[in-house]
Amino acid sequence: MGNGQQHHSHTSVLRPYDNVLSRDVLKQGELIFVDHPSIKGRLYFIKGKESEVLQYVGDTIFVDAATGFTKTYNQSSLRAGDTLQNKQYFENLGRQYGIEVKVFHGDNSIFKSKDWIDD
């Protein structure tokens, strides 16, 4: 560049581990990532007057690996029964749009429980 102009270039490098969990997923519903963060919050319809027992203590978050579609369900308990109910809500939501969920992938202990696996 002899005329004083600078040349800028940008190169993206795909590392071998980028998108490793969703690399071979081609269709919506084939792989759903699920997580269970525990974050306290208030019920949206009570206006801050609910007892602490009724406040949200966490969420179940579902993300379709193929499309990135995300659905979050707030929970007032992190017990398996409440989480399984949200799993069923998510599966029903998918069926409404003709999507059958094939596999859930989560690493929290609740997703390895007998109740979750048997459902």
PyMOL commands that place a pseudoatom at each C-alpha (Angstrom):
pseudoatom trace, name=CA, resn=MET, resi=1, chain=A, elem=C, hetatm=0, pos=[0.000, 0.000, 0.000]
pseudoatom trace, name=CA, resn=GLY, resi=2, chain=A, elem=C, hetatm=0, pos=[2.377, 2.630, -1.187]
pseudoatom trace, name=CA, resn=ASN, resi=3, chain=A, elem=C, hetatm=0, pos=[-0.123, 5.518, -1.403]
pseudoatom trace, name=CA, resn=GLY, resi=4, chain=A, elem=C, hetatm=0, pos=[-0.619, 5.888, 2.380]
pseudoatom trace, name=CA, resn=GLN, resi=5, chain=A, elem=C, hetatm=0, pos=[-3.967, 4.059, 2.448]
pseudoatom trace, name=CA, resn=GLN, resi=6, chain=A, elem=C, hetatm=0, pos=[-4.437, 1.299, 4.942]
pseudoatom trace, name=CA, resn=HIS, resi=7, chain=A, elem=C, hetatm=0, pos=[-6.028, -1.998, 4.040]
pseudoatom trace, name=CA, resn=HIS, resi=8, chain=A, elem=C, hetatm=0, pos=[-8.319, -3.570, 6.627]
pseudoatom trace, name=CA, resn=SER, resi=9, chain=A, elem=C, hetatm=0, pos=[-9.499, -7.146, 6.474]
pseudoatom trace, name=CA, resn=HIS, resi=10, chain=A, elem=C, hetatm=0, pos=[-11.482, -9.329, 8.800]
pseudoatom trace, name=CA, resn=THR, resi=11, chain=A, elem=C, hetatm=0, pos=[-11.350, -13.094, 8.864]
pseudoatom trace, name=CA, resn=SER, resi=12, chain=A, elem=C, hetatm=0, pos=[-13.791, -15.250, 10.808]
pseudoatom trace, name=CA, resn=VAL, resi=13, chain=A, elem=C, hetatm=0, pos=[-12.395, -18.507, 12.030]
pseudoatom trace, name=CA, resn=LEU, resi=14, chain=A, elem=C, hetatm=0, pos=[-14.715, -21.371, 12.881]
pseudoatom trace, name=CA, resn=ARG, resi=15, chain=A, elem=C, hetatm=0, pos=[-13.126, -23.177, 15.759]
pseudoatom trace, name=CA, resn=PRO, resi=16, chain=A, elem=C, hetatm=0, pos=[-13.769, -26.938, 15.957]
pseudoatom trace, name=CA, resn=TYR, resi=17, chain=A, elem=C, hetatm=0, pos=[-15.871, -26.528, 19.109]
pseudoatom trace, name=CA, resn=ASP, resi=18, chain=A, elem=C, hetatm=0, pos=[-18.174, -23.765, 17.811]
pseudoatom trace, name=CA, resn=ASN, resi=19, chain=A, elem=C, hetatm=0, pos=[-21.780, -24.971, 17.832]
pseudoatom trace, name=CA, resn=VAL, resi=20, chain=A, elem=C, hetatm=0, pos=[-20.583, -28.472, 18.629]
pseudoatom trace, name=CA, resn=LEU, resi=21, chain=A, elem=C, hetatm=0, pos=[-23.873, -29.466, 20.294]
pseudoatom trace, name=CA, resn=SER, resi=22, chain=A, elem=C, hetatm=0, pos=[-26.070, -28.268, 17.435]
pseudoatom trace, name=CA, resn=ARG, resi=23, chain=A, elem=C, hetatm=0, pos=[-23.779, -28.864, 14.461]
pseudoatom trace, name=CA, resn=ASP, resi=24, chain=A, elem=C, hetatm=0, pos=[-25.697, -31.848, 13.016]
pseudoatom trace, name=CA, resn=VAL, resi=25, chain=A, elem=C, hetatm=0, pos=[-29.181, -30.705, 14.041]
pseudoatom trace, name=CA, resn=LEU, resi=26, chain=A, elem=C, hetatm=0, pos=[-31.126, -29.917, 10.921]
pseudoatom trace, name=CA, resn=LYS, resi=27, chain=A, elem=C, hetatm=0, pos=[-34.786, -29.743, 11.921]
pseudoatom trace, name=CA, resn=GLN, resi=28, chain=A, elem=C, hetatm=0, pos=[-36.660, -27.871, 14.604]
pseudoatom trace, name=CA, resn=GLY, resi=29, chain=A, elem=C, hetatm=0, pos=[-37.440, -30.008, 17.627]
pseudoatom trace, name=CA, resn=GLU, resi=30, chain=A, elem=C, hetatm=0, pos=[-34.582, -32.463, 17.133]
pseudoatom trace, name=CA, resn=LEU, resi=31, chain=A, elem=C, hetatm=0, pos=[-32.556, -31.083, 20.053]
pseudoatom trace, name=CA, resn=ILE, resi=32, chain=A, elem=C, hetatm=0, pos=[-33.835, -28.820, 22.797]
pseudoatom trace, name=CA, resn=PHE, resi=33, chain=A, elem=C, hetatm=0, pos=[-31.391, -27.331, 25.280]
pseudoatom trace, name=CA, resn=VAL, resi=34, chain=A, elem=C, hetatm=0, pos=[-32.914, -26.925, 28.723]
pseudoatom trace, name=CA, resn=ASP, resi=35, chain=A, elem=C, hetatm=0, pos=[-31.614, -25.068, 31.757]
pseudoatom trace, name=CA, resn=HIS, resi=36, chain=A, elem=C, hetatm=0, pos=[-32.854, -24.389, 35.249]
pseudoatom trace, name=CA, resn=PRO, resi=37, chain=A, elem=C, hetatm=0, pos=[-31.404, -21.166, 36.691]
pseudoatom trace, name=CA, resn=SER, resi=38, chain=A, elem=C, hetatm=0, pos=[-32.542, -20.157, 40.149]
pseudoatom trace, name=CA, resn=ILE, resi=39, chain=A, elem=C, hetatm=0, pos=[-33.390, -16.456, 40.195]
pseudoatom trace, name=CA, resn=LYS, resi=40, chain=A, elem=C, hetatm=0, pos=[-35.932, -15.022, 42.602]
pseudoatom trace, name=CA, resn=GLY, resi=41, chain=A, elem=C, hetatm=0, pos=[-38.664, -12.797, 41.282]
pseudoatom trace, name=CA, resn=ARG, resi=42, chain=A, elem=C, hetatm=0, pos=[-42.176, -11.553, 41.877]
pseudoatom trace, name=CA, resn=LEU, resi=43, chain=A, elem=C, hetatm=0, pos=[-45.383, -12.790, 40.337]
pseudoatom trace, name=CA, resn=TYR, resi=44, chain=A, elem=C, hetatm=0, pos=[-46.447, -10.405, 37.570]
pseudoatom trace, name=CA, resn=PHE, resi=45, chain=A, elem=C, hetatm=0, pos=[-50.106, -10.171, 38.636]
pseudoatom trace, name=CA, resn=ILE, resi=46, chain=A, elem=C, hetatm=0, pos=[-49.751, -9.597, 42.409]
pseudoatom trace, name=CA, resn=LYS, resi=47, chain=A, elem=C, hetatm=0, pos=[-47.912, -6.239, 42.410]
pseudoatom trace, name=CA, resn=GLY, resi=48, chain=A, elem=C, hetatm=0, pos=[-45.400, -7.171, 45.105]
pseudoatom trace, name=CA, resn=LYS, resi=49, chain=A, elem=C, hetatm=0, pos=[-47.875, -8.220, 47.792]
pseudoatom trace, name=CA, resn=GLU, resi=50, chain=A, elem=C, hetatm=0, pos=[-47.322, -11.985, 47.580]
pseudoatom trace, name=CA, resn=SER, resi=51, chain=A, elem=C, hetatm=0, pos=[-45.625, -13.890, 50.368]
pseudoatom trace, name=CA, resn=GLU, resi=52, chain=A, elem=C, hetatm=0, pos=[-42.061, -15.010, 49.804]
pseudoatom trace, name=CA, resn=VAL, resi=53, chain=A, elem=C, hetatm=0, pos=[-43.302, -18.605, 49.513]
pseudoatom trace, name=CA, resn=LEU, resi=54, chain=A, elem=C, hetatm=0, pos=[-45.263, -17.679, 46.372]
pseudoatom trace, name=CA, resn=GLN, resi=55, chain=A, elem=C, hetatm=0, pos=[-42.489, -15.701, 44.657]
pseudoatom trace, name=CA, resn=TYR, resi=56, chain=A, elem=C, hetatm=0, pos=[-40.644, -17.160, 41.708]
pseudoatom trace, name=CA, resn=VAL, resi=57, chain=A, elem=C, hetatm=0, pos=[-37.478, -19.002, 42.668]
pseudoatom trace, name=CA, resn=GLY, resi=58, chain=A, elem=C, hetatm=0, pos=[-36.290, -19.885, 39.185]
pseudoatom trace, name=CA, resn=ASP, resi=59, chain=A, elem=C, hetatm=0, pos=[-37.120, -20.731, 35.622]
pseudoatom trace, name=CA, resn=THR, resi=60, chain=A, elem=C, hetatm=0, pos=[-37.022, -23.533, 33.132]
pseudoatom trace, name=CA, resn=ILE, resi=61, chain=A, elem=C, hetatm=0, pos=[-35.609, -22.299, 29.840]
pseudoatom trace, name=CA, resn=PHE, resi=62, chain=A, elem=C, hetatm=0, pos=[-36.010, -24.259, 26.604]
pseudoatom trace, name=CA, resn=VAL, resi=63, chain=A, elem=C, hetatm=0, pos=[-34.008, -23.401, 23.448]
pseudoatom trace, name=CA, resn=ASP, resi=64, chain=A, elem=C, hetatm=0, pos=[-34.426, -25.157, 20.101]
pseudoatom trace, name=CA, resn=ALA, resi=65, chain=A, elem=C, hetatm=0, pos=[-30.919, -25.809, 18.774]
pseudoatom trace, name=CA, resn=ALA, resi=66, chain=A, elem=C, hetatm=0, pos=[-31.994, -25.640, 15.132]
pseudoatom trace, name=CA, resn=THR, resi=67, chain=A, elem=C, hetatm=0, pos=[-33.941, -22.365, 15.236]
pseudoatom trace, name=CA, resn=GLY, resi=68, chain=A, elem=C, hetatm=0, pos=[-32.905, -20.611, 18.440]
pseudoatom trace, name=CA, resn=PHE, resi=69, chain=A, elem=C, hetatm=0, pos=[-36.558, -20.404, 19.513]
pseudoatom trace, name=CA, resn=THR, resi=70, chain=A, elem=C, hetatm=0, pos=[-36.572, -19.809, 23.281]
pseudoatom trace, name=CA, resn=LYS, resi=71, chain=A, elem=C, hetatm=0, pos=[-39.368, -20.254, 25.814]
pseudoatom trace, name=CA, resn=THR, resi=72, chain=A, elem=C, hetatm=0, pos=[-39.037, -19.514, 29.529]
pseudoatom trace, name=CA, resn=TYR, resi=73, chain=A, elem=C, hetatm=0, pos=[-41.397, -20.699, 32.250]
pseudoatom trace, name=CA, resn=ASN, resi=74, chain=A, elem=C, hetatm=0, pos=[-41.174, -19.074, 35.695]
pseudoatom trace, name=CA, resn=GLN, resi=75, chain=A, elem=C, hetatm=0, pos=[-41.497, -21.373, 38.692]
pseudoatom trace, name=CA, resn=SER, resi=76, chain=A, elem=C, hetatm=0, pos=[-42.402, -20.831, 42.332]
pseudoatom trace, name=CA, resn=SER, resi=77, chain=A, elem=C, hetatm=0, pos=[-40.628, -24.106, 43.161]
pseudoatom trace, name=CA, resn=LEU, resi=78, chain=A, elem=C, hetatm=0, pos=[-37.773, -25.996, 41.533]
pseudoatom trace, name=CA, resn=ARG, resi=79, chain=A, elem=C, hetatm=0, pos=[-39.246, -29.394, 42.369]
pseudoatom trace, name=CA, resn=ALA, resi=80, chain=A, elem=C, hetatm=0, pos=[-39.334, -32.061, 39.682]
pseudoatom trace, name=CA, resn=GLY, resi=81, chain=A, elem=C, hetatm=0, pos=[-43.132, -31.952, 39.384]
pseudoatom trace, name=CA, resn=ASP, resi=82, chain=A, elem=C, hetatm=0, pos=[-43.192, -28.255, 38.490]
pseudoatom trace, name=CA, resn=THR, resi=83, chain=A, elem=C, hetatm=0, pos=[-40.335, -28.667, 36.027]
pseudoatom trace, name=CA, resn=LEU, resi=84, chain=A, elem=C, hetatm=0, pos=[-42.010, -31.673, 34.385]
pseudoatom trace, name=CA, resn=GLN, resi=85, chain=A, elem=C, hetatm=0, pos=[-45.208, -29.670, 34.030]
pseudoatom trace, name=CA, resn=ASN, resi=86, chain=A, elem=C, hetatm=0, pos=[-43.255, -26.987, 32.137]
pseudoatom trace, name=CA, resn=LYS, resi=87, chain=A, elem=C, hetatm=0, pos=[-41.684, -29.672, 29.941]
pseudoatom trace, name=CA, resn=GLN, resi=88, chain=A, elem=C, hetatm=0, pos=[-45.178, -30.842, 29.038]
pseudoatom trace, name=CA, resn=TYR, resi=89, chain=A, elem=C, hetatm=0, pos=[-46.277, -27.249, 28.341]
pseudoatom trace, name=CA, resn=PHE, resi=90, chain=A, elem=C, hetatm=0, pos=[-43.302, -26.843, 25.994]
pseudoatom trace, name=CA, resn=GLU, resi=91, chain=A, elem=C, hetatm=0, pos=[-44.016, -30.125, 24.209]
pseudoatom trace, name=CA, resn=ASN, resi=92, chain=A, elem=C, hetatm=0, pos=[-47.676, -29.110, 23.802]
pseudoatom trace, name=CA, resn=LEU, resi=93, chain=A, elem=C, hetatm=0, pos=[-46.606, -25.718, 22.416]
pseudoatom trace, name=CA, resn=GLY, resi=94, chain=A, elem=C, hetatm=0, pos=[-44.476, -27.505, 19.834]
pseudoatom trace, name=CA, resn=ARG, resi=95, chain=A, elem=C, hetatm=0, pos=[-47.330, -29.821, 18.850]
pseudoatom trace, name=CA, resn=GLN, resi=96, chain=A, elem=C, hetatm=0, pos=[-49.559, -26.794, 18.230]
pseudoatom trace, name=CA, resn=TYR, resi=97, chain=A, elem=C, hetatm=0, pos=[-47.087, -25.839, 15.484]
pseudoatom trace, name=CA, resn=GLY, resi=98, chain=A, elem=C, hetatm=0, pos=[-46.515, -29.373, 14.195]
pseudoatom trace, name=CA, resn=ILE, resi=99, chain=A, elem=C, hetatm=0, pos=[-43.155, -29.795, 15.950]
pseudoatom trace, name=CA, resn=GLU, resi=100, chain=A, elem=C, hetatm=0, pos=[-42.375, -33.001, 17.803]
pseudoatom trace, name=CA, resn=VAL, resi=101, chain=A, elem=C, hetatm=0, pos=[-39.584, -32.683, 20.379]
pseudoatom trace, name=CA, resn=LYS, resi=102, chain=A, elem=C, hetatm=0, pos=[-37.087, -35.519, 19.976]
pseudoatom trace, name=CA, resn=VAL, resi=103, chain=A, elem=C, hetatm=0, pos=[-34.354, -34.917, 22.574]
pseudoatom trace, name=CA, resn=PHE, resi=104, chain=A, elem=C, hetatm=0, pos=[-33.839, -32.624, 25.559]
pseudoatom trace, name=CA, resn=HIS, resi=105, chain=A, elem=C, hetatm=0, pos=[-30.292, -31.807, 26.651]
pseudoatom trace, name=CA, resn=GLY, resi=106, chain=A, elem=C, hetatm=0, pos=[-29.657, -30.360, 30.118]
pseudoatom trace, name=CA, resn=ASP, resi=107, chain=A, elem=C, hetatm=0, pos=[-26.894, -30.730, 32.657]
pseudoatom trace, name=CA, resn=ASN, resi=108, chain=A, elem=C, hetatm=0, pos=[-28.639, -29.811, 35.920]
pseudoatom trace, name=CA, resn=SER, resi=109, chain=A, elem=C, hetatm=0, pos=[-29.408, -32.718, 38.257]
pseudoatom trace, name=CA, resn=ILE, resi=110, chain=A, elem=C, hetatm=0, pos=[-33.170, -32.389, 37.762]
pseudoatom trace, name=CA, resn=PHE, resi=111, chain=A, elem=C, hetatm=0, pos=[-32.741, -33.379, 34.101]
pseudoatom trace, name=CA, resn=LYS, resi=112, chain=A, elem=C, hetatm=0, pos=[-30.976, -36.576, 35.115]
pseudoatom trace, name=CA, resn=SER, resi=113, chain=A, elem=C, hetatm=0, pos=[-33.662, -37.599, 37.609]
pseudoatom trace, name=CA, resn=LYS, resi=114, chain=A, elem=C, hetatm=0, pos=[-35.768, -40.710, 37.108]
pseudoatom trace, name=CA, resn=ASP, resi=115, chain=A, elem=C, hetatm=0, pos=[-38.953, -38.605, 36.900]
pseudoatom trace, name=CA, resn=TRP, resi=116, chain=A, elem=C, hetatm=0, pos=[-37.539, -36.505, 34.029]
pseudoatom trace, name=CA, resn=ILE, resi=117, chain=A, elem=C, hetatm=0, pos=[-36.168, -39.517, 32.122]
pseudoatom trace, name=CA, resn=ASP, resi=118, chain=A, elem=C, hetatm=0, pos=[-39.380, -41.530, 32.519]
pseudoatom trace, name=CA, resn=ASP, resi=119, chain=A, elem=C, hetatm=0, pos=[-41.632, -38.669, 31.373]
for i in range(1, 119): cmd.bond("trace and resi %d" % i, "trace and resi %d" % (i + 1))
show_as sticks, trace
zoom trace
